[in-house]
Amino acid sequence: MKDSKEQIELEAEIKSQAELFLKDFNSTLPESMELEYEGFYRRGFFVTKKRYAVIEDGEIIAKGLELVRRDWAPIVKQTQEAVLMALLKEGDSDKAINEVKKVMKRLRKGQVDNKELIIHTQINKPLSEYKQVGPHVVAAQIIEDHGIKVSRGTIIQYIIKKGKGSISQRAVPYEYSEGVDYDKDYYVNNQIIPAVGRIMESLGYSKKDLQDLSVGEKQQSLDAFF
């Protein structure tokens, strides 16, 4: 849908007033200080002041969310971006939750390629110095067992495989994951739901709603959100 003439004029007026405010305000500041105009955003989602997403010219700009962090799987980032686009660009919560359902269905059916499930974590000290052995350390040890030295600064790429034992014990380096079945519950409950749950909670969807995928009756107006 194209912008209406009234909407375009209103946005132009808002930007004009913002520029006038900056000019007036900056005149009161010391020469070494200046307040800058960052941008005009029609919609935004704020978890905290340091964790938010806004949309500008059809693109999502995110700070502090999984979308811009490397320690979350690509499928999580893609899903969060799809949810944010549905909400911030289209104002459509039905489409947002359908994006989540679609991804969960793929995960549950085992239709997701391992490359979409890679988690990246950096090794920041010698492996022998880790007191708590996380999944990235276990994966690093497997890499070393294959004769490849892992040192401080190495980025470990791993997936969580299906099976018994702790999550850490089931970490597998991506380069050795061919034919390995991923843990569906882990990726749904520990990756997808935490990432989209923070967003969908603001629209009335609980963690249980997302787990059960029974959110059809939880629809509510977006008026209070935007």
N, C-alpha and C positions, 0 to 999 in steps of 0.2 A: 504494500500500500504506500502510495506516495504521500509525502508530507503535505498537509494543508497549508494554504497561504497564511492563515492565522497563526499556525504553529511556527512556521518559518519566521514570521515577523516577530513573534514573541521571543524566540530564541535569539534573534538578532538584537532585540532590545535588552535581553538579559546579559548578553556578551558585552554590549555597549556600556551598560551600567557597571559591569564588573571592571571594565577597563578604566572607567572614571573613578571608581572606588580605589583601584590600585594606584592611580596617579595621585590622588589626594592623600592616600595613606602613606605612600612611599615618601612623599614630601615631608613627612613628620619624622622619618627615620634617619639615623646617622648615615653618612655617605657609604659606609662599608656594608650596609644592610639594605636589602630590597626584597619585597614580596613579589613573587612571580605568578603569572597566570599559567596554570597547568593545562586546563582544558575544560570543555563543556560536556557533561555527561547526562544523558536523559534518564538513565536508570542506574542504580548501583545496589550491590549487596554487601553489607558490612557485618562481619563476625565480631571483629574488634577494630580499633583504629589502625592496627598494623596488618590486619588480615581482611582483605576486601576484594571485590571485583566490580569494575564499571565497564560500560560499553561506549566506544567512541568510533564513529564511522564504520559500524558493523563489526568491529574487532573487540575482543575481550581483553581488558588490561587487568591483570590480577597481581596482588601482593600477598605473600604469606600463605597462599592456598596450595593444595596439592598439585594444582595445575602447573605451578612453576617450580616444584621441588623434584629433585631427581630420585629421592628415596621412596617414590611411589611408582607402581607399575604403569606403563603407558596406557593400558586399558582404563585405569583410574583417571588419568589426566584427560583422556578423550571423553570419558563419560561425564566428568565434571564440567568440561567445556561445553558439551552438548546440552547439559542441564542449564548452565548459565546462559547459553545462547537462547534457549527456549524461553527463559524467564526474562532476561534483560532486553533481548531484541524483539521478541514476539509477545511477551507478557502471557505466556501460555503454560500454566502449571500442568495441564493434562499431557501436553507434549513432553514436558520435563520428566514426569514420572514414567511415561511410556519409554523414554530413552533408558531409564534405569531398569525397567522391566525387560527390555530387549537385551541389554547386556547381561543381566542375571540369567536370562534364559539361555544365552549362548554359553555362559560359564557352566551352568548346571548340566547342559547337554554335552560338555566336553568339546565344544566347537571353537575354542579360543587357542590360537597358536601360542606356543611358549614364548615367542619373542614379544608378545603383547603383555606378558606377565613378569618381565624382568624387573627386579628391584636393584638399584644401584646404591652401594654404600662404600665409603672410602675407609681404607685401613689407615689409622692414625698413629699406630705404634707397633712395635714388633709383636707378632702373634703370641709369643711366650709371655708377654706382659699383660695380656687380657685376663682379668680375674673372672669376669662374666663373659661366657662364650656365647655370643649372639650368632644368628644365622650367617652373617657375613664372614665371621671368623671361621665357622665350620666350613663354609664354601671355600674360603681361602686355604684352609688346611688341605682340602681335597685337591685344590689346584697344585699345592706344593707336593702332594703325594704323586702327582703326575710329572714331577721334575721341574716345575716352573716356580722360580723364586718370587715370593710375594713380599714386598717391602712397604714401608710407610709411604702413603700417598697413592698406593695402588687402588684403583676403583674395581670393586668386585661386583660382577653381575650374576645374580642367582635367581632361582625360582624356588617355590615351596612345593615339594612333591607330596602326593597322596601317601598315606601310611600311618603307622603308629609312632608314638614318641612325641617329644616336644617339637615346636615349630623349628627351633634351631637345629635339631637333629635331622630335620627333613629338608634342609637347604641343599640345593644342588647347583653348582656353577652352570650358567647357561650353556657354555661351550660343551658341557657333558650331559646335556638334558635331552638329547634326541631320544625319543621313545619313552620318555618319563611322563607319567600321568600327573598333572598338577592337582593340588588340593582344592577342590571346588569350594568347600566351606570356608577355607582360609581367605580365598580371594573375594568371596561374597561378604563375609562377616568382618574381616580385618582390613580390607582394602576398599571395596566399593561403598559399603554402607557408611563407614566413618567419613569418607570424603563427601558423599552426597547428603548424608544425614544432617550435617551442619546447615546445609542450605534448605533442605526440604522441611526441617523442623520448624523453620520460620513460617511455613505454609500450613502447619498443622499435622504433618506426617511424623509419627514417632518411629523409633528404631524398630519396634515390633511391626509397625505397618510395613516398613521396607522389607523386613525379614519374611513376612507372610505374603508380601506382594498383594495384600488385600486393601488397597488404598482407594478403591473406586468411590467409596462413600465418604471419604475424608476431604473431598474437594471443597474448597472455600474460595471466596472472592479474593482477588489480588489487590483490592483497593487499599487494604491496610498495609500491604507490603511495599507498594510503589508510591 
